[in-house]
Amino acid sequence: MANEANQIILTPKEENIIKRYEISKHKNRPTVNDYIPKIFEDFIELHGDRGYSDDKAILTGLARFNGVAVTVIGHVKGKNTNENIEANFGMPHPEGYRKALRQMQQAEKFRRAVISLIDTPGAYCGVAAEERGQGEAIARNLMEMSRLTVPVIAIITGEGASGGALGIAQANKVLMLENATYSVISAKGFASLLWKDPKREKEAIIRQKMTSEDLLGLGVIDGIIPEPPEGAHKDIVLTAAAIKAALEANIAPLLKMSPEEIYNQRYKKFRDIGFFNET
């Protein structure tokens, strides 16, 4: 890949990576509200963090998965401008993460598995969110999720960017839809910070290795869920069925494990990510 005056020449493989990135952000990509009724039964939404407000960017609730009670948490995106404004374009405030934490703690108390559906460009970084403790809220979720002794499965369905995604993704199993992306920061944010040039977004996409294939190879995720050739929005029913099948395959072994085994498996999973030399 060459880069002169923001002009880049892409290989076929790199063009495919860019295409996957664009599909992950497609305006018609299915949202958590599309998937829930097709995957779960008897969903009941639960609102509020019991401290400040009900953040519409994160949805939480109770449901049944093949008859078994579970807690469902997901980022919310809209299908039109008004819906996106209401959900803050899928960017949660701290009260959204505190709402999610409240439901995870309840799941721990009543021994329910937690299933997270992740699709966010990142947590909201406005002044109000920072004043209410955005960083602390995400950090607390990471700490408390690491302590859960119930199964947690996270599925990246679209964008999985930054701490906004990690705040509900500390899971025993992390799965990705084929055309989803998962990264430490959005590509435009990466280019803006590293090169002071957001126009180098495509180059950032390539360098970040944010596709499902890259992340499976690096051991960051545990599995890839197939999509229709042109993306999940081309066949929501088929994609939801694929997600349900992946959940069935991954939750069954976890439900047979003891609380201590669940805790240890999650701890080992994250400790084993990456490579280092010890001197």
N, C-alpha and C positions, 0 to 999 in steps of 0.2 A: 504494500500500500504506500503510495507516494503522497506527499502533502506539500504543495506549493501554492501560496496565496489562497489557502482554503480549498483548493481543487484536489480531489483525491481520486486515485484509480483503484477500483475494487476488484479483487479476484471473485470468481463465481461463489466461492465459499463465504467470502465477506459480504457479498450481495445478499446471500441467503440469511446471514445474521442480521443485516439491516432490515430485511423483510420481516423476520420474526419479531424484531423490536417494534416495527410499525404495527404489526398485527396485535401485539400485546396492548397497544394503546388505541386500538380501533374504536371509533365512536359507537359502534354497535356491538362491541364485545359484551357477552353476557355478564350480568352483575350477580351479587349474592342473592338479590331478590328473584332472579330468574332460576337460580340453582336450588334454593331451599325447597320449594314445593315439589321439585322433581327428584330430590334425593332423600328427604326426610318426611316423616309423617307427624301430624299433630303439633306443628310448630306454634309456640306461644312466645311473642316478643316481650322482653323485659326491659324496662327503661330506667335511666338515671344512674348517677354514681353515688347518690345519697350525700352529696357534699356540695355540688355546685349546680349541675344541670344535666340534661339528657343530650349528649352529643350525637347528632344525626349522621355523623361520618362513620360511626361504628354501630353495628346492630348486634344485639345479644338476645338469646332466648333459650327456651327448652324445646326439645323435640324427641321423637323416637327415630332410631335408625334400625330398620328391620325389627322393630318391636322393643329395642333396648333404649332406655332413657339416656340422652346425651345432652351436653351443653354446646350450643352453636354460637360462634362469634365470627363476625366478618366485617370487612370494610365495605362501605356503601358508596357506589357511584350512581349518577343519574343517567337517564336516556335523553334528556333535553336540558336546556339551559336552566329552567326553573328547578328541576330535580337536582342538578349539579350544584346550584347555589345553596339549596337546602342542606345538601350533604357536604358542603364546602369542598366539592370536587374530590371527595375521597380522602381528604387530609384531616385527620383527627386532631382535636384539642386534647389537653391533658385529661379532661373529664371523660373523654371517650376511653382512654386507657384505664382509668379508674373504674369505669363501668364494666369494662371487660374483666378487670381483676376481681371485682366483686362477684361476678358470675363464676370465675374460675375457683375462687375460694368456696363458693357454694357447691360447685361440682365436687371439690375435694371432700367437703363435709358429707355429701350424700352419695359419694362414690360413683359419680358419672364421668364418663369419658368426655374430653373436650375436643371439639373439631373446629379449626380456624380456617376461614376462607379469606385469602389475602389478596388485595388489589388496591394499592395506593401509590401515588407518586412520592409519598413521604408525609411525615407528621407536619401539621401546620406550624410555620415558623414565625408567625406574627407576634407583635409585642404582647398582646393580651395572653396568648398561649404561654409565652415565656414568663410573664408575670405570675401565672397560675402554676408554674412548675412543670413545663413540658418535659425537660430532661429528667427530672426526678421521677415523673410518672412512668416514663418508658423504662428507666433503670430499675424501678421497683418491680415492674412487671417481669423483667428479665430475671430478677432475683427470686421472686415468688413463684414464677413458672418453673424455675429450676428445682424447686422444692416439692412440687406436686407429686403425689404418689398414685395419681390416676393417669390413664393413657391420654396422651395429647397427640393429635395428628394435625399438621398444618399443610394446607394446599395453596400454593401460589397460583391463582387463576388468571391474573393479568400482569399488572406491574407489582413488583415487590421491592420497593426502594427504601433504603436508609433505615433508621431506627423506627420509622413509621410502620414498616413491615415487621421488624424484629420484635416489636412490642407485643405481638400476639403469635410469634413463630417459634418460641423455645419449645420444640416438640420432640417426642420420641421418634416420630417419622415425619420428614419434610418431603412433600411431593410437589411436582410442578406440572402444569399443563404444558404440552409440547411447545407452544408458542408464547409462553409466559417468560418474564424476565425477573431476575432477582439480583440485586446489587447493593453495594454499600452507599451509593448515591445515584441520583438520576444522571443520565449521560450528559445532559446539558449542564447540570451542576458540576459534574466532573471536569468538563471542558472549561467552564468558567473559573473554577478554582485552580486547576493545574496550569492551564495555558492562558488564562484571562481572556478567553475567546470562545463564547458559546457557539459560534459558527462551526467549531470543530467537533460538533456533537457526534457525527458519524464515526470519526476516528476514535472517540471515546467509547462508543458502543463496541467497537472491535477490541479495544485494549482491555475493557473491563471484564470480559468473559462472563457475561451475564445470562447466556442462554442455558436452557435445560441440559443440553448435551455437555457443555463445558462444566457446569456445576455438578453433574453426575460424575464426570471424570475426576473432578477434584474432591469428591466425597462430601460436598456441602449438602446435597440432597440425596434422597434415598430411592427415588423412582420418578419416571416420566409417564404422564398420562396422555395418551394419544388424542389428537384433535382431527376434525375434518381437514382436508388438504389446504383450504384457504382460510382456516381459522374457526374457532368455536362458534362465532356468530353465524356461520353458514348452516349449522345444525345444532341447536341448543339441546334438543332431546338426546341426540347421540352423545354429545359431550357430557351431559349430566349423567348418562348411563355409564360412561367410562369412568367418571369420578366416583360414582357409587360402587362400581366394581373394584376400583383401587382401594376405596375405604374398606370394603368387605375383606379384601385380601390382607390389609395391613392391621386392621383393628382386631381381628380374630386372635392372632397370637398374643397381642398385648393384653386382651381380656383374660387370658389364661395365666398371666404372670401375677406374682404377689406384689403388694405395694412396694416392698423393698427392691424387687427385681425391676420394676418400672422405673423407680428413681435411679437406680444404678445404670440401667440401660441408657437413659437420657444423658446422664452425666458422662458416661464413656463415649457416647456418640459425639458430643461437642468437644471433649478432650482430644479425640482422635483426629479432628479436622486440622489439616495443615502439616507442615514438615519443619523440624527444627533439629539443630545439633546441640547436644549438651556437653559442656566442657568442665 
